[in-house]
Amino acid sequence: MHIPYIHFNLKKTHQAELEIIDLSEVNRRNHTTHSPSQPHRVTFFMLIFIEQGSGYHWVDFKQHSFQAGSVIFVQREQVHAFDFSNNPQGKILMFTQAFLDKVHDNMRLPSYTPTHLNNHYSPLLTLDVNNQSRTRSLLNEMQTELQCHDADPLIVMYLFSALSLLHRRLKRVAEVDNLSPSQSRMLSKFMALLQVNFERVRDANWYASQLATTYKTLNRVTKIATSLTAKQMIDSYTIIEIKRRLVVSKVTTQQIALDFGFEDPSNFVKYFKKETNMTPSLFRNHHSQMS
C-alpha cells in the first residue's frame, strides 16, 4: 500500500501558511485521492484539539487514545490516521515550517524540534477544564483573525505563540529547548538532509560535513534539541521510516532491506533488531491490523 503525501494548500489559505478547520469538516469531505482514516504522511505540522468524543489516533506505528480535552501533535513527515468512528468534534490547526520561521523571526518561541525521534516522546497531551477553555479561546481568536478581510499576520503569530508556550509548559515530559537561532537553523538543515538521504547514508560525520560543521558541534545541537546524539537521531529516523513501511506497505522485508542499502538481508534484520528488540517480520505481524 502506498503512503500518500498530503501537502499544505497554500492557494486555499492565500499563502497564509496556517489554517484552522473543524474536525467534522475533514470527516464530511468527499476524499477522492485518500481517506484521512487511512495512514498518510503530512508535509506540515498539525495540532488536533478534541472538544467532544473519544477514540484512537494513529501516529506512525502507535495508537493513542484520546478524549475530550486531548491535544494531539503531529510533526511534519509523520504518518498518521484519524479515527472518526465516534464522530469526535474539535479543531485542527495546520501550519508550515515557513510559518514557524516567520514566527521565530518576530518573537520568542521554542523551536518545534524533532522530539518524536526520542522514544520517551508522546504526541498526546490531556488538558484540564481550564486549559481546554484557554486552548479553545486561542484557536477561536486565531480563526477569527484569519477570516478578517484585513487580517494581520502578526496578531496570528502572537496568538499561535501563546498557544504553543501554554502547551509546552503543560507537557508531562520535559523537552530541552534552548537552541540559539543559528543552532535552530543547523537542526532544520540537518533534518532536511536526513529526509533526503536516510536510505543511503547513516554516517553522522557525512551529515556534519554537508553542513560545513564538525560532528562535535552537530552532536551538541541534537542533544540540546532531543537528548539524542546525531547518530541516534539518524538511526531513530531510519527505524521509524522502516516501521512505517513494514506496517502500511506490502513490500517484502527483503525489498525494504535493499531500499535501505542493506545488500545482505541478515544485516538489515540485525540492525532493526538491535534498535527495537524485534525482527522486522515479527514487528510487521504484530502491527498487521494497521495495514
N, C-alpha and C positions, 0 to 999 in steps of 0.2 A: 504494500500500500504506500502510495506517495504521500509525503507530508507537505501539504500546501503552504506556501508563504503568503501571509497577509500583510499588506503594506498600508502605511498611513495614507489616508485620502487627503492630500493637500488641496486639491481642487475644491472638494466639498467644504473644507474649513477656511477657504480663501487665504491659504498659506499661513494660517494661524499656528500650526504645529501643535495644537492642543484642541481636544474635543471632549465634550461630556454628553453621553447619551444614556437613556433609560435602559436598564437590563431587559425589560419587557419588549422594547423595540427590537433588540437583537433576536429575541425569541420569536417575534412576529414576522420578521423579514422573510421574504422568499429567497432563500440562498440557492443560487444556480450553480456556483462553482465549488462550494464546500459547505459542510454543515458545521456550525460552531460547536455542536455536541461531539464532533469527531476531532482527533488531535490535529492541530495546525500550529505553525510557527509564526510569531509576530516579529516585525522589524522595529517595533516601538515598545514603549513601556505602558503598563496598564495598572490601574488601581481599581479594584472592584469592591464597591461598598454594598453589603447586603442589608437592606432595611426590613424585609419580611421574608419568611420562608427558610427552608433548610435543604441541605443536600451535600453533594461532594463536588469539589473542583479538582480536576486532574492537572497537575503541573509536572511536566516531564514524566517520570515514571511512578509518581506517588499521588494517592488520593488524599485530599484534605477535606475534612468535614467542616461545613460552615453552617451558621445560624444567623438570626437577626443580630446585627452588631458586628459581624465579621468583616474584616478588610483583607482582601487577597491581593498581594503584589505579584505581578508577572514582569520579569525582566525581558528586555529585547533579546531576541534569538531563542527564547524558551519556547517549548512546545506545550500547549495546554488545551483543555477542552471543558466546555460548560456542561452543567447538569441542570436542565430545565424541567425535570420530571415533577417537581413540586411547585412549579411556577414561582420561583423566587422573584422578589422585587428589589430594586435598588438602582444604583448608578454606576456607570463605567467611565473613569477618567483615563483618556489616552493621550500620550504626549511623546514627542520625539527627542532624540539626542540634541538636535538643533535647538529645540525649545530650552532644554536644560542648559546648553551652552550660553544662551541669551540670559537666562536667569543668573547663572554664575557670574556673568559679566556685570550684572546690575546690583547684586545683593549677596549677602552671606547665605549660603545654603550648603548643607552636607552633600557630598558627591553621591550619585547613585552608583556605588561601586558594585562589582560582580560578587556580592556576598553569597549568592546562591551556589557558588562553587565550594563553599565550606559546608561540610556535612552537618554542622550544627545549625545551619540556617533554616528557618521556616518561613514560607511566604504568607503565613496566616497570622493575623492579629485580631484579637477579640476585644471589642470596646465596651466599656460600661455605658450606662444610660447617658451620663453627662457628655462623654466624649463621642457617643453616637450623635447627639444633638449638635455638638460643635462641628463634627465632620459634615453632617448634613447641611449645616448653615454655610460652611465654607464652599462646599460644592455648589450649593444653590446660588451663592453670590458670584462664583466664577461663571456659572451658566448664564446668569442674568447679564453680567458684563459682556460676555461673548456675543450675546444676542442684541446688544445695543448697536445702533447704526454708527455711532462714533466710539466704539469700544476702544479702550485704552489698554494696550498690551502690558503696560507697567502695572496696572491695577491687577490684571490676571496673574502676573508674576508674583506680586506681593501675596495675593490670596493663596496661590499654589505653594509659595514658600512657607506660609503659616501652616498650611495643612501638612506639608512634609515634615516640618520641625515638630509639630504636635505628634505625629505618628512615630517619628524617630525617638522621641522621648518615652513613648509608651511601649516600645518594643521590649520583649522579655529578654532576648539575647542581646547583650551589649555588642554594638558594632563600632569598631575603631574607625574614626573618620576624621583624621587630622591631616589630610593631604593638602599641600600647598597648590596653588593654581598650576604651577609647572609640573608638579607630580601628578595632578589630575589629568593633564594633557598627555603625559607619558603613559599613564594607565590606559587611557582611552585609545591611544595609538597601539599599545600592546594588544589590547583586546581586538582591535580591528585587524591587526596582523594575524592573531591567533585564529580568528574566524575564517580567514582565507587559507591558512597554511597548516592547520592542526592535523590534517590527514597525512601529511608527508614530513612534517618537522616537529619533533618533540624535544629539541635541544634548546634549553633556556639561553645558552650563550649565543646561539644564532639569532634569537629574538633581540637580545641586548645589542648585538652588532647592528642589526637592521634599524634599531632605534638610536644608533650612534651614542650608546652609553655602555657602561660596564655591567656585568652580571650582578655585582655587589649593589650598584645603585638601583637596578631594576628590582632586585630582591627586596631591598629596603621599602620600595614603593608598594609592592604587592603585599608585603607583610603588614604594613600600616593599614592598607585597604581591606584585606581579607583574612589576616592572620596566617596566610599561606605563603610559602616560598614561590618564586616564579615557576619552578619545576612542578611543584604541587598543583599550582593553578593550571598549568598545561595538561598535566595528567588528569586532573579533575574535569576539565573542559572536555578532553578527549573521551573519558569514560562516560560522561553524561551523553555525549553525542552517540557513542556506541550503544548505550542503553536505549536511546530514542529509536535507533534503527532496529534494534532487536525487538522492541515492543510493538512498533507501529508499521513495520515493513515485513514482507515475506521473503526478503533476500536471505540466502543461506549464510551461516556463520563463516563459511569458507570465503564467500564473496566479500563479506564485511572485512574479514582479515586482509584480503588483497586491497580493498579500498583504503585501508589504513596503513598500507605499506608493509604488512607482515607477509613475507614470501612463504614462511613456514607457519601454517595454522596453529601448530603446537605452541609457538612463541606468542601468538595472539591470545590463546587460552591462558597461558601463564601470566601475561600482562594483565588481562582482565581479572583473573582470579586473585592476583596479588593486591589489586585495588579494591576488590569487592568481596572476596572470600567465597565467590560463586563462579562456576563456569558460565560462559555465555549461553549455552544450551539450557542450563538449569535456570538461569535468570529469565530467559525467554519463556520457558514453560511456566514459571511462577507467575508471570505477568501476561499470560496468553489471553486472559479475559479482556485486556485492553486493546488487543489488536483487531 
